[in-house]
Amino acid sequence: MILYICIAAIAALIILCIAVIYHDTHNFVVRSYDIDTDKISGDYTMVFLSDLHGYVYGNNNDSLIKAIDDIAPDAVMCAGDMFIGTRIHGRIQYEAGLHVLTELAGRYKVYMANGNHEKKIKTFTKKYGNFYDRYKDTLKRAGVIVLENDSVNIENTAIRVTGLDLPLEYFKKIRKRHMNAGYIDRLVGAAFKDKYQILIGHNPQYFPEYAAWGADLSLAGHVHGGIIRLPFLGGVISPSIALFPKYDGGEFRIGNRRMILSRGLGTHTIHVRMFNPGEVDVIRLHEVKDVT
């Protein structure tokens, strides 16, 4: 009898896990963050997207776009990896991510930095030709502001957005590449201390370096929430093959510097999410007179 009970319990657990995986791989949630700062006047709302990897929610990502429209943000920030940088059935499957970004750019200001998948296509021109240039030009014609180691000030605000375009060696697996002091300054210039400085940097491993550079808010992705999340332990594995990564998803702080790490919207290679649905992040900046 005990054996049958154990078998039934194991079978029920397996069925539950399959159901959770199916749900979390095919659905997303909206998570909100509120940040007080004395650097801006008024409030400012951003939607933050990352790591769609060509995934489609609903009909042509209509459900994803509607969720963003329901929020009605002042701007959309994107940390890249909107497609998978590998030919599938002989071609890059870029259409889903392109559609989301160009549709949103018709409604909101969209600021985007590259992830490692865009960087891969950009770097290996012998293999992929001018695909990246054509993709970027299409985004820019639609109004997307593509930031490749450059910055823009958001009109009528005291907010500055910088997009970090790291070389691929900073996405190596297993061993994290050391980043020398001053490296980010050499890539993008100095942070603006008199503005609320946002840095979109796809790889969250370098949050200490982002904070030291001067980012008030770092926006990152890449880790997919650890693919599988366990209670009290968090994400299980990162794309760099690190078990239980320190930065897996959510909000992190170093002093008064913050990082919002998106758990992403899609999957690649391991097409599984468990206790870890895709997510859209809402970040609300609030004016305060004194944050000390």
C-alpha positions as MATLAB code, in Angstrom:
seq = 'MILYICIAAIAALIILCIAVIYHDTHNFVVRSYDIDTDKISGDYTMVFLSDLHGYVYGNNNDSLIKAIDDIAPDAVMCAGDMFIGTRIHGRIQYEAGLHVLTELAGRYKVYMANGNHEKKIKTFTKKYGNFYDRYKDTLKRAGVIVLENDSVNIENTAIRVTGLDLPLEYFKKIRKRHMNAGYIDRLVGAAFKDKYQILIGHNPQYFPEYAAWGADLSLAGHVHGGIIRLPFLGGVISPSIALFPKYDGGEFRIGNRRMILSRGLGTHTIHVRMFNPGEVDVIRLHEVKDVT';
ca = [
       0.000    0.000    0.000;
       2.784    2.424    0.943;
       4.500    1.665   -2.380;
       1.327    2.530   -4.321;
       0.931    5.750   -2.338;
       4.537    6.726   -3.109;
       4.104    5.959   -6.817;
       0.876    7.967   -6.913;
       2.560   10.873   -5.136;
       5.502   10.849   -7.546;
       3.154   10.675  -10.536;
       1.110   13.593   -9.158;
       4.317   15.596   -8.643;
       5.452   14.918  -12.201;
       2.068   15.975  -13.580;
       2.185   19.145  -11.461;
       5.685   19.983  -12.729;
       4.622   19.456  -16.335;
       1.597   21.708  -15.799;
       3.749   24.437  -14.200;
       6.322   24.229  -16.989;
       3.629   24.490  -19.649;
       1.984   27.446  -17.925;
       5.188   29.368  -17.205;
       6.613   28.791  -20.679;
       3.459   30.154  -22.347;
       2.466   33.016  -20.053;
       3.915   36.232  -18.676;
       3.264   38.376  -15.617;
       3.638   42.103  -14.922;
       5.930   43.086  -12.051;
       6.183   46.617  -10.707;
       8.974   48.537   -9.028;
       8.795   51.982   -7.403;
      11.923   54.103   -7.050;
      12.213   57.426   -5.241;
      14.748   59.967   -6.447;
      15.492   63.632   -5.895;
      16.964   63.971   -9.391;
      13.689   64.306  -11.302;
      10.610   66.493  -11.167;
       7.292   64.671  -11.172;
       6.840   60.973  -11.808;
       7.976   58.915  -14.778;
       6.784   55.428  -15.774;
       8.793   52.987  -17.887;
       8.031   49.533  -19.212;
      11.124   47.343  -19.366;
      11.402   44.400  -21.796;
      14.170   41.885  -22.394;
      14.901   38.489  -23.944;
      11.825   37.894  -26.058;
      13.908   35.576  -28.263;
      11.276   35.561  -30.970;
       8.521   34.237  -28.720;
       4.900   35.071  -29.549;
       2.185   35.600  -26.940;
      -1.285   35.371  -28.428;
      -1.855   36.435  -32.018;
       1.270   38.246  -33.261;
       2.133   39.252  -29.672;
      -1.106   41.209  -29.391;
      -1.528   40.172  -25.751;
       1.948   41.461  -24.912;
       1.385   44.774  -26.658;
      -2.041   45.166  -25.021;
      -0.525   44.606  -21.579;
       1.904   47.442  -22.273;
      -0.876   49.674  -23.621;
      -2.843   49.046  -20.420;
       0.130   50.421  -18.465;
       0.429   53.436  -20.827;
       4.063   54.175  -19.949;
       6.014   57.331  -20.673;
       8.674   55.201  -22.383;
       9.717   51.629  -23.123;
      13.220   50.378  -22.334;
      14.576   47.232  -23.979;
      17.719   45.312  -23.028;
      17.888   43.334  -26.260;
      17.876   39.657  -27.237;
      14.606   40.135  -29.058;
      15.535   37.312  -31.444;
      17.782   34.243  -31.347;
      21.115   34.880  -33.049;
      21.149   31.548  -34.865;
      19.650   30.517  -38.171;
      16.540   28.404  -37.678;
      15.312   26.670  -40.816;
      17.995   28.569  -42.691;
      17.224   32.104  -41.482;
      17.195   34.404  -38.455;
      13.689   34.426  -36.971;
      13.610   38.144  -36.176;
      10.027   39.099  -37.102;
       8.340   38.713  -33.693;
      10.754   40.982  -31.858;
      10.832   43.504  -34.671;
       7.036   43.665  -34.702;
       6.821   44.301  -30.951;
       9.413   47.082  -31.004;
       8.117   48.847  -34.101;
       4.499   48.665  -32.924;
       5.446   50.127  -29.560;
       7.563   52.834  -31.210;
       4.388   54.086  -32.892;
       2.924   54.735  -29.439;
       5.823   55.466  -27.084;
       9.466   56.457  -27.000;
      11.405   53.179  -27.218;
      15.043   53.015  -26.094;
      16.959   49.832  -26.895;
      20.430   48.447  -26.251;
      21.817   45.241  -27.700;
      21.858   41.877  -26.005;
      24.429   39.227  -26.805;
      22.300   37.839  -29.645;
      22.158   41.163  -31.487;
      25.857   41.582  -30.741;
      26.609   38.169  -32.225;
      24.890   39.032  -35.509;
      26.589   42.420  -35.520;
      30.041   40.929  -34.911;
      30.128   37.950  -37.286;
      29.504   39.716  -40.575;
      31.213   36.999  -42.591;
      28.543   34.564  -41.442;
      25.520   36.877  -41.268;
      26.371   39.584  -43.790;
      24.717   42.950  -43.206;
      21.683   41.493  -41.442;
      22.311   43.541  -38.299;
      22.593   46.824  -40.189;
      19.334   46.156  -42.031;
      17.597   45.153  -38.792;
      18.822   48.267  -36.990;
      17.860   50.544  -39.868;
      14.327   49.147  -39.819;
      14.078   49.812  -36.077;
      15.370   53.362  -36.467;
      12.986   54.142  -39.311;
      10.130   53.065  -37.024;
      11.360   55.461  -34.348;
      13.217   53.058  -32.024;
      16.225   54.769  -30.425;
      19.024   52.197  -30.717;
      21.843   52.948  -28.270;
      25.204   51.362  -29.052;
      27.627   52.773  -26.499;
      25.947   56.141  -26.687;
      23.437   58.166  -24.695;
      20.407   60.397  -25.042;
      18.608   62.761  -22.714;
      14.880   62.162  -22.446;
      13.104   65.346  -23.472;
      11.511   67.462  -20.763;
      13.025   65.332  -17.998;
      16.264   65.093  -16.044;
      16.727   61.482  -17.195;
      19.642   60.284  -19.326;
      19.669   56.831  -20.946;
      22.881   55.070  -21.956;
      23.000   51.824  -23.924;
      26.015   49.595  -23.254;
      27.168   47.442  -26.178;
      29.671   45.034  -24.622;
      31.948   42.811  -26.731;
      31.010   39.134  -26.795;
      33.883   38.131  -24.507;
      31.863   39.652  -21.656;
      29.230   36.956  -22.208;
      31.557   33.962  -21.964;
      30.290   30.844  -20.244;
      31.588   29.409  -16.962;
      34.216   32.076  -16.261;
      33.350   35.755  -15.949;
      35.709   38.064  -17.811;
      37.259   40.704  -15.579;
      36.264   44.279  -16.394;
      38.947   46.847  -15.688;
      38.153   50.047  -13.828;
      37.290   52.808  -16.261;
      36.340   50.410  -19.072;
      32.730   51.606  -19.257;
      33.913   55.227  -19.296;
      36.062   54.416  -22.320;
      33.095   52.836  -24.102;
      30.333   55.334  -23.356;
      31.917   58.336  -21.650;
      31.298   59.555  -18.126;
      27.975   59.238  -16.340;
      25.984   62.444  -15.864;
      25.818   63.086  -12.127;
      23.319   65.928  -12.450;
      20.781   63.696  -14.224;
      19.040   60.462  -13.310;
      21.404   58.133  -15.136;
      19.940   54.919  -16.565;
      22.301   52.316  -18.012;
      20.884   49.520  -20.157;
      23.465   46.745  -19.868;
      22.320   43.283  -20.882;
      24.625   41.257  -18.626;
      23.758   41.666  -14.919;
      27.046   40.113  -13.766;
      28.614   43.550  -14.130;
      26.190   45.409  -11.874;
      29.030   46.430   -9.495;
      30.848   47.961  -12.471;
      27.658   49.678  -13.684;
      27.117   51.149  -10.216;
      30.743   52.264   -9.917;
      30.451   53.980  -13.321;
      27.574   56.049  -11.970;
      24.341   54.370  -13.057;
      21.513   55.344  -10.745;
      19.478   52.568  -12.351;
      20.854   49.617  -14.313;
      18.510   47.588  -16.520;
      19.627   44.052  -17.356;
      18.338   40.718  -18.633;
      20.183   37.684  -20.030;
      19.671   35.253  -17.125;
      16.016   34.318  -17.838;
      15.351   34.234  -14.109;
      17.535   31.160  -13.777;
      15.190   29.112  -16.032;
      13.870   27.106  -13.055;
      13.276   28.850   -9.731;
      13.256   27.050   -6.397;
      11.781   28.391   -3.145;
      14.410   30.126   -0.981;
      17.153   29.317   -3.522;
      16.065   31.395   -6.514;
      17.139   30.759  -10.094;
      18.925   27.479  -10.750;
      21.237   28.210  -13.684;
      22.367   31.149  -15.821;
      23.397   31.218  -19.504;
      27.025   31.317  -18.319;
      26.432   27.877  -16.716;
      26.606   29.329  -13.207;
      24.505   27.454  -10.663;
      22.262   29.584   -8.451;
      23.542   32.889   -9.850;
      23.701   35.845   -7.479;
      21.841   38.036   -9.946;
      18.877   35.993  -11.183;
      15.900   38.349  -11.308;
      14.274   41.235   -9.510;
      15.714   44.290   -7.771;
      19.265   44.589   -6.459;
      21.047   47.425   -4.681;
      24.567   48.646   -4.080;
      24.264   51.660   -1.826;
      21.777   53.971   -3.521;
      22.395   52.376   -6.938;
      19.783   49.939   -8.195;
      19.460   47.262  -10.821;
      16.206   45.863  -12.161;
      16.957   42.479  -13.666;
      14.235   41.223  -15.984;
      13.502   37.508  -16.009;
      12.827   37.925  -19.719;
       9.943   36.929  -21.926;
      11.152   34.017  -24.038;
      13.464   31.027  -24.046;
      16.214   29.599  -26.201;
      18.297   26.404  -26.179;
      16.446   25.131  -23.076;
      12.807   25.837  -23.878;
      11.622   25.504  -20.286;
      10.452   27.830  -17.553;
       9.389   26.532  -14.159;
       8.022   28.666  -11.312;
       9.354   31.413  -13.537;
       6.896   32.854  -16.080;
       8.014   35.489  -18.559;
       7.690   39.026  -17.319;
       7.045   42.625  -18.249;
       8.557   45.055  -15.753;
       7.011   48.403  -14.831;
       9.388   50.903  -13.230;
       7.914   54.030  -11.713;
      10.274   56.848  -10.776;
       8.868   59.177   -8.125;
      10.084   62.642   -7.275;
      11.040   63.154   -3.648;
      12.650   66.230   -2.134;
      14.995   64.262    0.102;
      15.886   60.566   -0.196;
      18.434   60.495    2.636;
];
